[in-house]
Amino acid sequence: MKVEAVFLLFIAVFCAIVAAIYWGTSYEQSGTVMLAASCLLGLLPGSYYLWWSRRMDPRAEDDPAGTLEEGAGVIGAFPGSSIWPFVFGLGAALIALAFVFGVWTATFGGSLIVTAVIGIIVESRRGGVI
């Protein structure tokens, strides 16, 4: 996790430098605040990862002389291919379009979401087809 921490902290330092330059050269406050918030987006998880990386045992990914076999974990069962996530996403998109075109698209979207949820439940109960 040390590599991830250093990467996120680099992003935080970069955004802080850009925010300082932007604050000094422009006369706009909102851009400076957004760049400072971007600095926090790298600083908070980066410092948390760095804190944990010093307290946990090194992972196989952190060993420079590590092999792929050392980093391989248990391979579990993966779900088969299914149309229902696509149908669910299409229903969600139609519900989002209801804000633009009206409530009538939300009814079609809601029916697609209900159909997709039922399809996912039925497919997970019987095992699905790949």
OpenMM code with the backbone's topology and positions (N, CA, C; nanometers):
from openmm import Vec3, app, unit

residues = "MET LYS VAL GLU ALA VAL PHE LEU LEU PHE ILE ALA VAL PHE CYS ALA ILE VAL ALA ALA ILE TYR TRP GLY THR SER TYR GLU GLN SER GLY THR VAL MET LEU ALA ALA SER CYS LEU LEU GLY LEU LEU PRO GLY SER TYR TYR LEU TRP TRP SER ARG ARG MET ASP PRO ARG ALA GLU ASP ASP PRO ALA GLY THR LEU GLU GLU GLY ALA GLY VAL ILE GLY ALA PHE PRO GLY SER SER ILE TRP PRO PHE VAL PHE GLY LEU GLY ALA ALA LEU ILE ALA LEU ALA PHE VAL PHE GLY VAL TRP THR ALA THR PHE GLY GLY SER LEU ILE VAL THR ALA VAL ILE GLY ILE ILE VAL GLU SER ARG ARG GLY GLY VAL ILE".split()
positions = [
    Vec3(0.0823, -0.1190, 0.0000),
    Vec3(0.0000, 0.0000, 0.0000),
    Vec3(0.0865, 0.1251, 0.0000),
    Vec3(0.2158, 0.1074, 0.0125),
    Vec3(0.3024, 0.2238, 0.0170),
    Vec3(0.3092, 0.2926, -0.1191),
    Vec3(0.3054, 0.2149, -0.2262),
    Vec3(0.3092, 0.2739, -0.3612),
    Vec3(0.1844, 0.3579, -0.3842),
    Vec3(0.0702, 0.3060, -0.3448),
    Vec3(-0.0544, 0.3807, -0.3611),
    Vec3(-0.0530, 0.5076, -0.2765),
    Vec3(0.0010, 0.4986, -0.1566),
    Vec3(0.0071, 0.6154, -0.0689),
    Vec3(0.0963, 0.7236, -0.1281),
    Vec3(0.2128, 0.6844, -0.1781),
    Vec3(0.3041, 0.7830, -0.2369),
    Vec3(0.2415, 0.8464, -0.3607),
    Vec3(0.1716, 0.7670, -0.4405),
    Vec3(0.1058, 0.8203, -0.5600),
    Vec3(-0.0006, 0.9241, -0.5232),
    Vec3(-0.0839, 0.8924, -0.4244),
    Vec3(-0.1885, 0.9863, -0.3839),
    Vec3(-0.1302, 1.1108, -0.3182),
    Vec3(-0.0245, 1.0942, -0.2406),
    Vec3(0.0389, 1.2113, -0.1794),
    Vec3(0.1069, 1.2984, -0.2850),
    Vec3(0.1596, 1.2377, -0.3917),
    Vec3(0.2141, 1.3157, -0.5028),
    Vec3(0.1042, 1.3986, -0.5696),
    Vec3(-0.0123, 1.3390, -0.5871),
    Vec3(-0.1253, 1.4134, -0.6437),
    Vec3(-0.1621, 1.5303, -0.5531),
    Vec3(-0.1606, 1.5092, -0.4221),
    Vec3(-0.1939, 1.6156, -0.3275),
    Vec3(-0.0925, 1.7288, -0.3355),
    Vec3(0.0364, 1.6955, -0.3418),
    Vec3(0.1404, 1.7984, -0.3500),
    Vec3(0.1300, 1.8743, -0.4825),
    Vec3(0.1056, 1.8018, -0.5907),
    Vec3(0.0899, 1.8671, -0.7208),
    Vec3(-0.0277, 1.9646, -0.7208),
    Vec3(-0.1420, 1.9194, -0.6677),
    Vec3(-0.2594, 2.0077, -0.6627),
    Vec3(-0.2350, 2.1263, -0.5703),
    Vec3(-0.1601, 2.1081, -0.4631),
    Vec3(-0.1298, 2.2198, -0.3736),
    Vec3(-0.0407, 2.3226, -0.4438),
    Vec3(0.0581, 2.2763, -0.5193),
    Vec3(0.1447, 2.3690, -0.5930),
    Vec3(0.0658, 2.4442, -0.6986),
    Vec3(-0.0194, 2.3723, -0.7720),
    Vec3(-0.1016, 2.4380, -0.8738),
    Vec3(-0.1984, 2.5364, -0.8092),
    Vec3(-0.2553, 2.5007, -0.6938),
    Vec3(-0.3468, 2.5924, -0.6241),
    Vec3(-0.2739, 2.7179, -0.5789),
    Vec3(-0.1496, 2.7033, -0.5308),
    Vec3(-0.0735, 2.8207, -0.4873),
    Vec3(-0.0406, 2.9110, -0.6056),
    Vec3(-0.0016, 2.8507, -0.7167),
    Vec3(0.0271, 2.9311, -0.8370),
    Vec3(-0.0996, 2.9989, -0.8876),
    Vec3(-0.2091, 2.9238, -0.8889),
    Vec3(-0.3361, 2.9797, -0.9359),
    Vec3(-0.3827, 3.0931, -0.8454),
    Vec3(-0.3664, 3.0763, -0.7148),
    Vec3(-0.4080, 3.1796, -0.6211),
    Vec3(-0.3241, 3.3057, -0.6383),
    Vec3(-0.1954, 3.2879, -0.6664),
    Vec3(-0.1082, 3.4041, -0.6816),
    Vec3(-0.1231, 3.4751, -0.8145),
    Vec3(-0.1623, 3.4034, -0.9192),
    Vec3(-0.1686, 3.4661, -1.0520),
    Vec3(-0.3089, 3.5073, -1.0935),
    Vec3(-0.4093, 3.4489, -1.0360),
    Vec3(-0.5460, 3.4864, -1.0752),
    Vec3(-0.6119, 3.5612, -0.9604),
    Vec3(-0.7213, 3.6221, -0.9916),
    Vec3(-0.7963, 3.6950, -0.8893),
    Vec3(-0.9341, 3.6330, -0.8729),
    Vec3(-0.9354, 3.5009, -0.8703),
    Vec3(-1.0596, 3.4282, -0.8568),
    Vec3(-1.0494, 3.3354, -0.7365),
    Vec3(-1.1511, 3.3337, -0.6534),
    Vec3(-1.1457, 3.2526, -0.5331),
    Vec3(-1.1992, 3.1113, -0.5555),
    Vec3(-1.2968, 3.0964, -0.6435),
    Vec3(-1.3605, 2.9648, -0.6558),
    Vec3(-1.2659, 2.8607, -0.7139),
    Vec3(-1.1838, 2.8979, -0.8105),
    Vec3(-1.0874, 2.8035, -0.8656),
    Vec3(-0.9843, 2.7608, -0.7634),
    Vec3(-0.9422, 2.8544, -0.6800),
    Vec3(-0.8460, 2.8221, -0.5752),
    Vec3(-0.9067, 2.7258, -0.4735),
    Vec3(-1.0320, 2.7464, -0.4392),
    Vec3(-1.0985, 2.6567, -0.3437),
    Vec3(-1.1132, 2.5173, -0.4035),
    Vec3(-1.1487, 2.5094, -0.5313),
    Vec3(-1.1629, 2.3787, -0.5950),
    Vec3(-1.0294, 2.3060, -0.6052),
    Vec3(-0.9219, 2.3782, -0.6336),
    Vec3(-0.7906, 2.3154, -0.6382),
    Vec3(-0.7451, 2.2722, -0.4990),
    Vec3(-0.7788, 2.3498, -0.3982),
    Vec3(-0.7456, 2.3088, -0.2612),
    Vec3(-0.8252, 2.1845, -0.2217),
    Vec3(-0.9493, 2.1762, -0.2656),
    Vec3(-1.0284, 2.0560, -0.2390),
    Vec3(-0.9698, 1.9363, -0.3136),
    Vec3(-0.9176, 1.9585, -0.4340),
    Vec3(-0.8512, 1.8501, -0.5063),
    Vec3(-0.7268, 1.8043, -0.4326),
    Vec3(-0.6590, 1.8955, -0.3685),
    Vec3(-0.5439, 1.8597, -0.2862),
    Vec3(-0.5878, 1.7681, -0.1721),
    Vec3(-0.7002, 1.7972, -0.1113),
    Vec3(-0.7512, 1.7126, -0.0027),
    Vec3(-0.7939, 1.5753, -0.0531),
    Vec3(-0.8390, 1.5676, -0.1805),
    Vec3(-0.8783, 1.4390, -0.2365),
    Vec3(-0.7602, 1.3443, -0.2500),
    Vec3(-0.6412, 1.3961, -0.2623),
    Vec3(-0.5231, 1.3108, -0.2626),
    Vec3(-0.4615, 1.2968, -0.1253),
    Vec3(-0.4727, 1.4006, -0.0425),
    Vec3(-0.4074, 1.4007, 0.0878),
    Vec3(-0.4744, 1.3059, 0.1873),
    Vec3(-0.6059, 1.3063, 0.1925),
    Vec3(-0.6757, 1.2244, 0.2921),
    Vec3(-0.6562, 1.0746, 0.2699),
    Vec3(-0.6874, 1.0198, 0.1507),
    Vec3(-0.6634, 0.8755, 0.1371),
    Vec3(-0.5152, 0.8409, 0.1328),
    Vec3(-0.4314, 0.9303, 0.0795),
    Vec3(-0.2887, 0.9030, 0.0744),
    Vec3(-0.2261, 0.8932, 0.2118),
    Vec3(-0.2631, 0.9844, 0.3010),
    Vec3(-0.2085, 0.9777, 0.4367),
    Vec3(-0.2639, 0.8572, 0.5120),
    Vec3(-0.3892, 0.8214, 0.4860),
    Vec3(-0.4471, 0.7022, 0.5494),
    Vec3(-0.3757, 0.5764, 0.5016),
    Vec3(-0.3506, 0.5637, 0.3718),
    Vec3(-0.2783, 0.4476, 0.3188),
    Vec3(-0.1361, 0.4424, 0.3717),
    Vec3(-0.0716, 0.5577, 0.3831),
    Vec3(0.0639, 0.5603, 0.4358),
    Vec3(0.0650, 0.5171, 0.5829),
    Vec3(-0.0333, 0.5614, 0.6582),
    Vec3(-0.0444, 0.5232, 0.7985),
    Vec3(-0.0613, 0.3716, 0.8106),
    Vec3(-0.1465, 0.3120, 0.7255),
    Vec3(-0.1688, 0.1687, 0.7323),
    Vec3(-0.0508, 0.0904, 0.6784),
    Vec3(0.0180, 0.1451, 0.5792),
    Vec3(0.1295, 0.0696, 0.5202),
    Vec3(0.2436, 0.0523, 0.6191),
    Vec3(0.2554, 0.1415, 0.7148),
    Vec3(0.3601, 0.1282, 0.8158),
    Vec3(0.3202, 0.0331, 0.9280),
    Vec3(0.1935, -0.0004, 0.9389),
    Vec3(0.1474, -0.0850, 1.0480),
    Vec3(0.1136, -0.2276, 1.0057),
    Vec3(0.1088, -0.2534, 0.8769),
    Vec3(0.0737, -0.3872, 0.8317),
    Vec3(0.1947, -0.4569, 0.7699),
    Vec3(0.1866, -0.5867, 0.7577),
    Vec3(0.2931, -0.6635, 0.6953),
    Vec3(0.2992, -0.6290, 0.5472),
    Vec3(0.4177, -0.6319, 0.4874),
    Vec3(0.4265, -0.6013, 0.3444),
    Vec3(0.3515, -0.7051, 0.2614),
    Vec3(0.2867, -0.6569, 0.1598),
    Vec3(0.2145, -0.7448, 0.0695),
    Vec3(0.3102, -0.8020, -0.0340),
    Vec3(0.2648, -0.9006, -0.1069),
    Vec3(0.3469, -0.9575, -0.2144),
    Vec3(0.3703, -0.8548, -0.3245),
    Vec3(0.2755, -0.7638, -0.3439),
    Vec3(0.2901, -0.6600, -0.4458),
    Vec3(0.3959, -0.5573, -0.4076),
    Vec3(0.4241, -0.5445, -0.2796),
    Vec3(0.5223, -0.4467, -0.2330),
    Vec3(0.6657, -0.4982, -0.2389),
    Vec3(0.6842, -0.6285, -0.2594),
    Vec3(0.8177, -0.6867, -0.2641),
    Vec3(0.8763, -0.6671, -0.4036),
    Vec3(0.9896, -0.5962, -0.4183),
    Vec3(1.0466, -0.5751, -0.5515),
    Vec3(1.0918, -0.7049, -0.6182),
    Vec3(1.1267, -0.8065, -0.5391),
    Vec3(1.1713, -0.9336, -0.5954),
    Vec3(1.0586, -1.0365, -0.5991),
    Vec3(0.9367, -0.9924, -0.5799),
    Vec3(0.8231, -1.0835, -0.5769),
    Vec3(0.7877, -1.1367, -0.7149),
    Vec3(0.7267, -1.2536, -0.7176),
    Vec3(0.6831, -1.3142, -0.8436),
    Vec3(0.5311, -1.3097, -0.8514),
    Vec3(0.4805, -1.3421, -0.9685),
    Vec3(0.3358, -1.3423, -0.9867),
    Vec3(0.2694, -1.4508, -0.9030),
    Vec3(0.3384, -1.5616, -0.8851),
    Vec3(0.2807, -1.6711, -0.8075),
    Vec3(0.2605, -1.6334, -0.6614),
    Vec3(0.3495, -1.5496, -0.6079),
    Vec3(0.3361, -1.5073, -0.4684),
    Vec3(0.2168, -1.4149, -0.4482),
    Vec3(0.1835, -1.3374, -0.5499),
    Vec3(0.0726, -1.2433, -0.5376),
    Vec3(-0.0617, -1.3010, -0.5752),
    Vec3(-0.0624, -1.4225, -0.6297),
    Vec3(-0.1888, -1.4820, -0.6721),
    Vec3(-0.2681, -1.5263, -0.5504),
    Vec3(-0.3924, -1.4915, -0.5500),
    Vec3(-0.4788, -1.5305, -0.4399),
    Vec3(-0.5726, -1.6415, -0.4808),
    Vec3(-0.6728, -1.6631, -0.4015),
    Vec3(-0.7718, -1.7654, -0.4298),
    Vec3(-0.8628, -1.7150, -0.5400),
    Vec3(-0.8828, -1.7968, -0.6400),
    Vec3(-0.9721, -1.7605, -0.7499),
    Vec3(-1.1083, -1.8190, -0.7178),
    Vec3(-1.2055, -1.7310, -0.7022),
    Vec3(-1.3398, -1.7749, -0.6661),
    Vec3(-1.4268, -1.7960, -0.7890),
    Vec3(-1.5516, -1.8118, -0.7654),
    Vec3(-1.6469, -1.8300, -0.8738),
    Vec3(-1.6915, -1.6938, -0.9248),
    Vec3(-1.6957, -1.6807, -1.0549),
    Vec3(-1.7393, -1.5564, -1.1163),
    Vec3(-1.8790, -1.5753, -1.1743),
    Vec3(-1.9613, -1.4714, -1.1708),
    Vec3(-2.0958, -1.4860, -1.2273),
    Vec3(-2.0890, -1.4975, -1.3790),
    Vec3(-2.1857, -1.5666, -1.4337),
    Vec3(-2.1934, -1.5800, -1.5777),
    Vec3(-2.2393, -1.4513, -1.6433),
    Vec3(-2.2291, -1.4478, -1.7742),
    Vec3(-2.2749, -1.3292, -1.8462),
    Vec3(-2.4270, -1.3213, -1.8396),
    Vec3(-2.4769, -1.1990, -1.8345),
    Vec3(-2.6194, -1.1789, -1.8158),
    Vec3(-2.6613, -1.0483, -1.8818),
    Vec3(-2.7845, -1.0417, -1.9258),
    Vec3(-2.8391, -0.9201, -1.9865),
    Vec3(-2.8987, -0.8278, -1.8810),
    Vec3(-2.9225, -0.8790, -1.7598),
    Vec3(-2.9974, -0.8022, -1.6608),
    Vec3(-2.9254, -0.6778, -1.6087),
    Vec3(-2.7948, -0.6746, -1.5937),
    Vec3(-2.7321, -0.5474, -1.5560),
    Vec3(-2.7509, -0.4385, -1.6617),
    Vec3(-2.7495, -0.4775, -1.7887),
    Vec3(-2.7742, -0.3797, -1.8950),
    Vec3(-2.9169, -0.3275, -1.8888),
    Vec3(-3.0119, -0.4167, -1.8659),
    Vec3(-3.1526, -0.3748, -1.8558),
    Vec3(-3.1715, -0.2826, -1.7355),
    Vec3(-3.1064, -0.3151, -1.6246),
    Vec3(-3.1138, -0.2305, -1.5056),
    Vec3(-3.0565, -0.0916, -1.5348),
    Vec3(-2.9417, -0.0846, -1.6014),
    Vec3(-2.8816, 0.0447, -1.6371),
    Vec3(-2.9691, 0.1241, -1.7330),
    Vec3(-3.0337, 0.0547, -1.8269),
    Vec3(-3.1247, 0.1231, -1.9193),
    Vec3(-3.2444, 0.1807, -1.8453),
    Vec3(-3.2956, 0.1064, -1.7481),
    Vec3(-3.4063, 0.1580, -1.6673),
    Vec3(-3.3647, 0.2788, -1.5849),
    Vec3(-3.2443, 0.2737, -1.5282),
    Vec3(-3.1948, 0.3880, -1.4506),
    Vec3(-3.1755, 0.5099, -1.5404),
    Vec3(-3.1281, 0.4878, -1.6623),
    Vec3(-3.1120, 0.5999, -1.7555),
    Vec3(-3.2464, 0.6600, -1.7929),
    Vec3(-3.3476, 0.5768, -1.8109),
    Vec3(-3.4812, 0.6299, -1.8425),
    Vec3(-3.5394, 0.7071, -1.7246),
    Vec3(-3.5121, 0.6626, -1.6043),
    Vec3(-3.5588, 0.7380, -1.4879),
    Vec3(-3.4864, 0.8718, -1.4804),
    Vec3(-3.3580, 0.8747, -1.5127),
    Vec3(-3.2846, 1.0015, -1.5143),
    Vec3(-3.3376, 1.0936, -1.6242),
    Vec3(-3.3786, 1.0363, -1.7360),
    Vec3(-3.4350, 1.1183, -1.8436),
    Vec3(-3.5717, 1.1749, -1.8079),
    Vec3(-3.6336, 1.1208, -1.7047),
    Vec3(-3.7639, 1.1733, -1.6620),
    Vec3(-3.7522, 1.3162, -1.6133),
    Vec3(-3.6341, 1.3558, -1.5640),
    Vec3(-3.6150, 1.4946, -1.5235),
    Vec3(-3.6174, 1.5882, -1.6430),
    Vec3(-3.5885, 1.5368, -1.7603),
    Vec3(-3.5839, 1.6199, -1.8806),
    Vec3(-3.7146, 1.6111, -1.9588),
    Vec3(-3.7607, 1.4886, -1.9837),
    Vec3(-3.8731, 1.4701, -2.0754),
    Vec3(-4.0075, 1.4490, -2.0080),
    Vec3(-4.0091, 1.4198, -1.8812),
    Vec3(-4.1367, 1.4034, -1.8128),
    Vec3(-4.1481, 1.2699, -1.7439),
    Vec3(-4.2575, 1.2553, -1.6701),
    Vec3(-4.2781, 1.1381, -1.5856),
    Vec3(-4.3022, 1.0121, -1.6679),
    Vec3(-4.3459, 1.0257, -1.7907),
    Vec3(-4.3791, 0.9071, -1.8686),
    Vec3(-4.2569, 0.8192, -1.8945),
    Vec3(-4.1367, 0.8775, -1.9018),
    Vec3(-4.0182, 0.7936, -1.9189),
    Vec3(-3.9820, 0.7218, -1.7890),
    Vec3(-4.0205, 0.7792, -1.6750),
    Vec3(-3.9935, 0.7136, -1.5467),
    Vec3(-4.0770, 0.5876, -1.5321),
    Vec3(-4.1952, 0.5852, -1.5886),
    Vec3(-4.2768, 0.4634, -1.5793),
    Vec3(-4.2118, 0.3487, -1.6572),
    Vec3(-4.1605, 0.3776, -1.7766),
    Vec3(-4.0904, 0.2742, -1.8525),
    Vec3(-3.9608, 0.2335, -1.7814),
    Vec3(-3.8896, 0.3311, -1.7277),
    Vec3(-3.7667, 0.3012, -1.6546),
    Vec3(-3.7923, 0.2183, -1.5305),
    Vec3(-3.8965, 0.2530, -1.4573),
    Vec3(-3.9306, 0.1761, -1.3376),
    Vec3(-3.9697, 0.0333, -1.3701),
    Vec3(-4.0455, 0.0156, -1.4794),
    Vec3(-4.0824, -0.1209, -1.5181),
    Vec3(-3.9598, -0.2005, -1.5619),
    Vec3(-3.8639, -0.1347, -1.6287),
    Vec3(-3.7413, -0.2042, -1.6665),
    Vec3(-3.6584, -0.2418, -1.5440),
    Vec3(-3.6525, -0.1544, -1.4459),
    Vec3(-3.5766, -0.1851, -1.3248),
    Vec3(-3.6409, -0.3006, -1.2481),
    Vec3(-3.7713, -0.2998, -1.2354),
    Vec3(-3.8401, -0.4094, -1.1666),
    Vec3(-3.8181, -0.5408, -1.2416),
    Vec3(-3.8266, -0.5372, -1.3757),
    Vec3(-3.8027, -0.6565, -1.4561),
    Vec3(-3.6595, -0.7065, -1.4389),
    Vec3(-3.5645, -0.6140, -1.4365),
    Vec3(-3.4242, -0.6531, -1.4209),
    Vec3(-3.3977, -0.7130, -1.2839),
    Vec3(-3.4550, -0.6559, -1.1806),
    Vec3(-3.4356, -0.7106, -1.0462),
    Vec3(-3.4940, -0.8508, -1.0368),
    Vec3(-3.6120, -0.8705, -1.0920),
    Vec3(-3.6723, -1.0046, -1.0920),
    Vec3(-3.5864, -1.1006, -1.1737),
    Vec3(-3.5370, -1.0546, -1.2882),
    Vec3(-3.4513, -1.1400, -1.3708),
    Vec3(-3.3218, -1.1775, -1.3014),
    Vec3(-3.2614, -1.0835, -1.2308),
    Vec3(-3.1371, -1.1127, -1.1571),
    Vec3(-3.1644, -1.2132, -1.0461),
    Vec3(-3.2755, -1.1982, -0.9750),
    Vec3(-3.3082, -1.2894, -0.8661),
    Vec3(-3.3344, -1.4290, -0.9201),
    Vec3(-3.4127, -1.4389, -1.0269),
    Vec3(-3.4433, -1.5704, -1.0840),
    Vec3(-3.3175, -1.6360, -1.1393),
    Vec3(-3.2326, -1.5573, -1.2046),
    Vec3(-3.1117, -1.6139, -1.2623),
    Vec3(-3.0122, -1.6585, -1.1540),
    Vec3(-3.0067, -1.5838, -1.0441),
    Vec3(-2.9146, -1.6238, -0.9374),
    Vec3(-2.9656, -1.7485, -0.8635),
    Vec3(-3.0953, -1.7701, -0.8647),
    Vec3(-3.1506, -1.8884, -0.7959),
    Vec3(-3.1258, -2.0167, -0.8771),
    Vec3(-3.1294, -2.0040, -1.0123),
    Vec3(-3.1155, -2.1251, -1.0932),
    Vec3(-2.9756, -2.1406, -1.1510),
    Vec3(-2.8866, -2.0453, -1.1330),
    Vec3(-2.7491, -2.0644, -1.1749),
    Vec3(-2.7070, -1.9878, -1.2982),
    Vec3(-2.7974, -1.9400, -1.3780),
    Vec3(-2.7614, -1.8613, -1.4958),
    Vec3(-2.6956, -1.9430, -1.6050),
    Vec3(-2.6910, -1.8878, -1.7236),
    Vec3(-2.6326, -1.9519, -1.8401),
    Vec3(-2.5176, -1.8671, -1.8882),
    Vec3(-2.4030, -1.9290, -1.9163),
    Vec3(-2.2857, -1.8541, -1.9657),
    Vec3(-2.2910, -1.8468, -2.1160),
] * unit.nanometer
topology = app.Topology()
chain = topology.addChain("A")
for resn in residues:
    res = topology.addResidue(resn, chain)
    for name in ("N", "CA", "C"):
        topology.addAtom(name, app.Element.getBySymbol(name[0]), res)
